[in-house]
């Protein structure tokens, strides 16, 4: 473990921990559309066996599609951030 003079964890280790935490992020980004599609299909099944109403199914679908658009926006934003960071690295060389 890397520690500085004041016995605090260094930023290098923090970066390593953050890297481990976000290691599946790229895979998660690729799968969110499928996850949402499965949830919508599941709500259709629940309506068919009369566990939820048609209104509830439509509400789930509406809210899940809103979530899909929101995630899509953030995925694009993250992609732009990564490109900008890459450009900054290249321009320093």
C-alpha positions as CSV (number, residue, x, y, z in Angstrom):
1,X,0.0,0.0,0.0
2,X,1.3,3.4,-0.9
3,X,1.2,6.0,1.9
4,X,2.4,9.6,2.0
5,X,4.2,11.3,5.0
6,X,0.9,11.8,6.8
7,X,0.0,8.1,6.7
8,X,-2.8,8.8,4.2
9,X,-3.5,6.6,1.2
10,X,-1.9,8.1,-1.9
11,X,-3.8,9.1,-5.0
12,X,-2.0,6.3,-6.9
13,X,-3.7,3.7,-4.9
14,X,-7.0,5.6,-5.1
15,X,-6.7,5.5,-8.9
16,X,-6.0,1.7,-8.8
17,X,-9.1,1.1,-6.6
18,X,-11.3,3.3,-8.9
19,X,-9.9,1.4,-11.9
20,X,-10.9,-1.9,-10.4
21,X,-14.4,-0.6,-9.5
22,X,-15.0,0.6,-13.0
23,X,-13.4,-2.3,-14.8
24,X,-16.8,-3.7,-16.1
25,X,-18.1,-0.2,-17.1
26,X,-17.5,-0.7,-20.8
27,X,-19.3,-4.0,-20.7
28,X,-22.2,-2.5,-18.8
29,X,-22.5,0.3,-21.3
30,X,-22.8,-2.3,-24.1
31,X,-25.5,-4.3,-22.2
32,X,-27.9,-1.6,-20.9
33,X,-30.1,-1.7,-23.9
34,X,-30.5,-5.5,-23.6
35,X,-31.2,-5.2,-19.9
36,X,-33.9,-2.7,-20.5
37,X,-35.4,-4.8,-23.3
38,X,-35.5,-7.8,-21.0
39,X,-37.3,-5.7,-18.3
40,X,-39.9,-4.6,-20.8
41,X,-40.4,-8.2,-21.9
42,X,-40.8,-9.2,-18.3
43,X,-43.4,-6.6,-17.7
44,X,-45.4,-8.0,-20.7
45,X,-45.2,-11.4,-19.2
46,X,-46.4,-10.1,-15.8
47,X,-49.4,-8.4,-17.5
48,X,-50.2,-11.6,-19.5
49,X,-50.4,-13.6,-16.3
50,X,-52.4,-10.8,-14.7
51,X,-49.9,-9.8,-11.9
52,X,-49.8,-6.3,-13.2
53,X,-52.3,-4.2,-15.1
54,X,-52.0,-3.0,-18.6
55,X,-51.5,0.5,-17.3
56,X,-48.7,-0.6,-15.0
57,X,-47.0,-2.4,-18.0
58,X,-47.3,0.8,-20.1
59,X,-45.9,2.8,-17.2
60,X,-42.9,0.5,-16.8
61,X,-42.3,0.6,-20.5
62,X,-42.5,4.4,-20.6
63,X,-40.2,4.8,-17.6
64,X,-37.7,2.2,-18.8
65,X,-37.5,4.0,-22.2
66,X,-36.8,7.3,-20.4
67,X,-34.1,5.5,-18.5
68,X,-32.7,4.2,-21.7
69,X,-32.5,7.7,-23.3
70,X,-30.9,9.0,-20.1
71,X,-28.2,6.3,-20.1
72,X,-27.7,6.9,-23.8
73,X,-27.1,10.6,-23.2
74,X,-24.5,9.8,-20.5
75,X,-22.8,7.2,-22.6
76,X,-22.3,9.8,-25.3
77,X,-21.1,12.3,-22.8
78,X,-18.6,9.9,-21.4
79,X,-17.4,9.1,-24.9
80,X,-16.8,12.8,-25.6
81,X,-15.0,13.1,-22.3
82,X,-12.7,10.2,-23.1
83,X,-12.0,11.6,-26.6
84,X,-11.3,15.0,-25.0
85,X,-8.9,13.4,-22.5
86,X,-7.2,11.4,-25.3
87,X,-6.8,14.6,-27.3
88,X,-5.2,16.3,-24.3
89,X,-2.8,13.5,-23.9
90,X,-1.8,13.5,-27.6
91,X,-1.4,17.3,-27.6
92,X,1.1,17.0,-24.6
93,X,3.4,14.8,-26.6
